[in-house]
Amino acid sequence: MGVEHKPEAMFMEAWNKANLKAISSIELHLSDEVTYNVMEDIAAKGTWEKLEKRYMSKTLSNKLFLKDQLYNLRMKEGDDIMEHLNLFNR
């Protein structure tokens, strides 16, 4: 259950509780489609590694796709500024 980095002084019950909190925190910030892809993991470390593998790829095509998304991001007149900023941050 991802105990390879557990501090020696920490009890297993506290470690498991911290792990559940970490998983909950991660999953609360994901969209439903992404959460579905990582929900079978029972360790926060495994969930995080899956997300890194999927979304932090350093391939040229991924970089070009992200640049294209950024350069073509436009705010339409009358749109909500907060929605636009949320889209930008995603």
C-alpha positions as CSV (number, residue, x, y, z in Angstrom):
1,M,0.0,0.0,0.0
2,G,2.9,2.4,-0.7
3,V,4.7,2.1,2.6
4,E,8.2,2.3,1.2
5,H,8.6,5.9,2.3
6,K,6.7,5.7,5.6
7,P,8.6,7.4,8.5
8,E,9.7,4.9,11.1
9,A,8.1,6.9,13.9
10,M,4.7,6.9,12.2
11,F,2.1,4.3,13.1
12,M,0.5,2.3,10.3
13,E,-2.9,3.6,11.2
14,A,-1.8,7.2,10.9
15,W,0.0,6.4,7.6
16,N,-3.2,4.8,6.1
17,K,-5.2,7.8,7.3
18,A,-2.8,10.3,5.7
19,N,-2.8,8.2,2.5
20,L,-6.6,8.3,2.3
21,K,-6.6,12.1,2.8
22,A,-4.0,12.5,0.0
23,I,-6.0,10.3,-2.4
24,S,-9.2,12.3,-1.6
25,S,-7.4,15.6,-2.1
26,I,-6.0,14.5,-5.5
27,E,-9.3,13.1,-6.7
28,L,-11.4,16.1,-5.6
29,H,-9.3,18.3,-7.9
30,L,-9.7,16.0,-11.0
31,S,-12.5,16.0,-13.6
32,D,-14.8,13.0,-13.6
33,E,-13.2,11.5,-16.7
34,V,-9.7,11.7,-15.2
35,T,-10.8,10.4,-11.8
36,Y,-12.3,7.4,-13.4
37,N,-8.9,6.5,-14.9
38,V,-7.1,6.6,-11.5
39,M,-9.7,5.5,-9.0
40,E,-8.6,1.9,-8.7
41,D,-5.3,2.9,-7.0
42,I,-5.3,2.6,-3.2
43,A,-2.1,4.5,-2.7
44,A,-1.7,8.2,-3.3
45,K,1.8,7.6,-4.7
46,G,0.4,5.3,-7.4
47,T,-2.4,7.7,-8.3
48,W,0.1,10.5,-8.6
49,E,2.5,8.5,-10.7
50,K,-0.4,7.5,-13.1
51,L,-1.3,11.2,-13.5
52,E,2.3,12.1,-14.1
53,K,2.8,9.4,-16.7
54,R,-0.4,10.5,-18.5
55,Y,-0.2,14.3,-18.4
56,M,3.4,15.3,-17.9
57,S,4.8,13.7,-21.0
58,K,7.7,15.6,-22.5
59,T,7.1,14.5,-26.1
60,L,7.3,17.0,-28.9
61,S,3.7,16.3,-30.0
62,N,2.5,17.0,-26.4
63,K,4.4,20.3,-26.3
64,L,3.2,21.4,-29.7
65,F,-0.4,20.5,-28.7
66,L,-0.1,22.6,-25.5
67,K,1.4,25.5,-27.4
68,D,-1.4,25.4,-30.0
69,Q,-4.0,25.4,-27.2
70,L,-2.4,28.4,-25.6
71,Y,-1.9,30.4,-28.7
72,N,-5.5,29.8,-29.8
73,L,-7.0,30.6,-26.5
74,R,-9.3,33.6,-27.0
75,M,-11.9,35.2,-24.8
76,K,-15.1,36.1,-26.5
77,E,-16.8,39.4,-25.8
78,G,-19.2,39.1,-23.0
79,D,-17.6,35.9,-21.5
80,D,-17.0,35.7,-17.8
81,I,-13.4,36.5,-16.9
82,M,-13.2,33.9,-14.2
83,E,-14.3,31.1,-16.6
84,H,-11.7,32.3,-19.0
85,L,-9.0,32.2,-16.4
86,N,-10.1,28.8,-15.2
87,L,-9.8,27.5,-18.8
88,F,-6.4,29.1,-19.1
89,N,-5.2,27.4,-15.9
90,R,-6.4,24.0,-17.0
